[in-house]
Amino acid sequence: MRIEQDVKLDFKDVLIRPKRSTLASRQDVDIRREFKFKWSKNTFHGVPVVAANMDGVGTFEMARAFEENGQGLTVAIHKHYPPEEIIEFFSQEGANSVWYSLGVVERDVEKLESVMKGLKNKKGRTLDKLCIDVANGYSEPFAEFVAKIRDKYPDIVIMAGNVVTGEMTEQLLLNGADVVKVGIGPGSVCTTRKMTGVGYPQLSAIIECADSAHGLSGLVCADGGCTVPGDVAKAFGAGSDFVMLGGMLAGHAQSEADIVEESGDRYVSFYGMSSEDAMNKHAGGVASYRASEGKTVRIKFRGDVKDTLQDILGGLRSACTYVGAKTLKQLSKRTTFVRVTQQINNIFGSD
């Protein structure tokens, strides 16, 4: 046993210090990024915000909404769509805005192969982005699985995770990942920290993992912990290349969830992908050897996602103007975090 004495920080522990700027307007800020990848020869050009691969967020409808937004946002579609629906979607819509998600069991590999074959037969656009997703990215079999997928699909962009430390970020990059997903336990409907005591404050995790990744020409995606647009700005300021959002995008018309009316208000259920509800739906229940590490919440229906996207992207542009960053790429170079004990004035609530 050992104890690390240095302080680790989360989004709530800091604010971004404003700096002198020559920018006259938020309109002057370009929040699109262009990325080349460590392994794949593909490139990315767009706003590097990703909808999480969760049932109520990573949906076909969300992908269509992101495509209509026109700024290059992407969606990691959840892995529970049948292969034929995925093939049909990609054949009609194209793959510009979508990451295909998979786990590490054999049926996930077989499903991916089936989808690839189906798209080839339809002569449609093939998949160009994969999100290999497990709760615990520290197992050796997971790193080996990433290497296996890289060998099989050398041209595809691979995002893999989740991890929270530099050494495992490096391992996944060396094994074939282009982007490493960072975050264990910070999500709004994740209870891993409560159930296991395992985790890492998200801001420090991003800073440390980004430093390790960039030294190897790799990228990171901050996954979890963002509750307001300012947290998204902090994640980019800390060095993250992509930011994945779940709870902030939940409850919208694009969630493909049932809407329940009660006392004149409309509500939608939102659950973590390791929750009892998710396992009952997709795995026939909670296995005897494990516990639920997610929860289910009921949130007010939030309408179309376009207004939420405007809030998130508008807040991000504004953050850039406060520190004099003309582009999103410059934000991390212009960011200085200050330690705080209070974020906002709550006299009229926290909304």
Secondary structure, 3 states (H helix, E strand, C coil): CCCCCCCCCCHHHEEECCCCCCCCCHHHCECCEEEECCCCCCEEEECCEEECCCCCCCCHHHHHHHHHHCCCCEEEECCCCCHHHHHHHHHHHCCCCEEEEECCCHHHHHHHHHHHHHHHHHCCCCCCEEEEECCCCCCHHHHHHHHHHHHHCCCCEEEEEEECCHHHHHHHHHCCCCEEEECCCCCCCECHHHHHCCCCCHHHHHHHHHHHHHCCCCEEEEECCCCCHHHHHHHHHCCCCEEEECHHHCCCHHHCCCEEEECCEEEEEEECCCEHHHHHHHCCCCCCCCCCCECEEEEECCCCHHHHHHHHHHHHHHHHHHHCCCEHHHHHHHCCEEECCCCCCCCCCCC
